[in-house]
């Protein structure tokens, strides 16, 4: 078995299994442990409060819209997350990999120019947010090593993915896939889990506010 066969076979399956099993475990812990039933009569609707908070916080609140830093973080965040989403699901090699290794079905990939645009947005947003962790004194103080590891690992995964786009180099393809597998193993145990937990935390906060009859 060659190295690329090992990466595309047992190591891929093992890393994907860790990602799925421990990701579900983390979500289950959040959903089913540590909760106590509220005894007071609700003053409002927890459901309405939850939905309102999840949907209403996609843009900055009125109280902070006038701050330049607010829009910097908002635009950088959208640039990175939308760009990365487009790369993950619509880059031509990813569409092929998803069809052949995961779902058995594919869809139309991005054209090359679309990949380049999405990659530029993703890199610009990630680097802007990562640099902010070093230069903003407050964000630097609350940043943990995990935040930098997650950002750095995501960066090298994206970088090697762009380098391997042509798929002519087996070495680059193997390097990218190996880093992706490390990223998948690290994902459930890191701040990267916010990909799945943000609706839960935001929804719970909104539900608590809705129950009290207040707005977030």
ChimeraX attribute file (.defattr): number of C-alpha atoms within 10 A of each C-alpha:
attribute: neighborCount
match mode: 1-to-1
recipient: residues
	/A:1	7
	/A:2	7
	/A:3	12
	/A:4	16
	/A:5	12
	/A:6	14
	/A:7	20
	/A:8	17
	/A:9	13
	/A:10	11
	/A:11	17
	/A:12	19
	/A:13	16
	/A:14	14
	/A:15	20
	/A:16	16
	/A:17	14
	/A:18	17
	/A:19	20
	/A:20	15
	/A:21	12
	/A:22	15
	/A:23	18
	/A:24	14
	/A:25	13
	/A:26	16
	/A:27	15
	/A:28	11
	/A:29	10
	/A:30	14
	/A:31	12
	/A:32	8
	/A:33	8
	/A:34	7
	/A:35	8
	/A:36	6
	/A:37	5
	/A:38	9
	/A:39	6
	/A:40	8
	/A:41	8
	/A:42	13
	/A:43	12
	/A:44	16
	/A:45	17
	/A:46	21
	/A:47	16
	/A:48	16
	/A:49	24
	/A:50	26
	/A:51	17
	/A:52	18
	/A:53	22
	/A:54	21
	/A:55	12
	/A:56	12
	/A:57	11
	/A:58	10
	/A:59	12
	/A:60	15
	/A:61	12
	/A:62	7
	/A:63	7
	/A:64	11
	/A:65	12
	/A:66	11
	/A:67	10
	/A:68	10
	/A:69	11
	/A:70	15
	/A:71	15
	/A:72	14
	/A:73	16
	/A:74	16
	/A:75	14
	/A:76	20
	/A:77	19
	/A:78	16
	/A:79	21
	/A:80	23
	/A:81	18
	/A:82	16
	/A:83	23
	/A:84	22
	/A:85	13
	/A:86	19
	/A:87	26
	/A:88	15
	/A:89	17
	/A:90	21
	/A:91	25
	/A:92	21
	/A:93	18
	/A:94	17
	/A:95	19
	/A:96	18
	/A:97	16
	/A:98	17
	/A:99	14
	/A:100	12
	/A:101	13
	/A:102	12
	/A:103	9
	/A:104	10
	/A:105	12
	/A:106	17
	/A:107	12
	/A:108	11
	/A:109	18
	/A:110	17
	/A:111	11
	/A:112	12
	/A:113	9
	/A:114	15
	/A:115	20
	/A:116	16
	/A:117	13
	/A:118	24
	/A:119	24
	/A:120	16
	/A:121	20
	/A:122	26
	/A:123	21
	/A:124	17
	/A:125	24
	/A:126	24
	/A:127	16
	/A:128	18
	/A:129	18
	/A:130	16
	/A:131	11
	/A:132	16
	/A:133	19
	/A:134	14
	/A:135	10
	/A:136	10
	/A:137	11
	/A:138	11
	/A:139	12
	/A:140	13
	/A:141	10
	/A:142	9
	/A:143	13
	/A:144	12
	/A:145	7
	/A:146	14
	/A:147	15
	/A:148	15
	/A:149	14
	/A:150	16
	/A:151	17
	/A:152	15
	/A:153	16
	/A:154	18
	/A:155	17
	/A:156	15
	/A:157	21
	/A:158	21
	/A:159	14
	/A:160	18
	/A:161	24
	/A:162	19
	/A:163	15
	/A:164	20
	/A:165	18
	/A:166	12
	/A:167	14
	/A:168	9
	/A:169	12
	/A:170	12
	/A:171	13
	/A:172	18
	/A:173	20
	/A:174	20
	/A:175	19
	/A:176	22
	/A:177	21
	/A:178	21
	/A:179	18
	/A:180	22
	/A:181	23
	/A:182	16
	/A:183	19
	/A:184	21
	/A:185	20
	/A:186	20
	/A:187	20
	/A:188	22
	/A:189	14
	/A:190	13
	/A:191	17
	/A:192	18
	/A:193	15
	/A:194	13
	/A:195	10
	/A:196	14
	/A:197	16
	/A:198	12
	/A:199	16
	/A:200	16
	/A:201	15
	/A:202	18
	/A:203	22
	/A:204	19
	/A:205	18
	/A:206	25
	/A:207	26
	/A:208	21
	/A:209	21
	/A:210	24
	/A:211	21
	/A:212	17
	/A:213	14
	/A:214	14
	/A:215	15
	/A:216	17
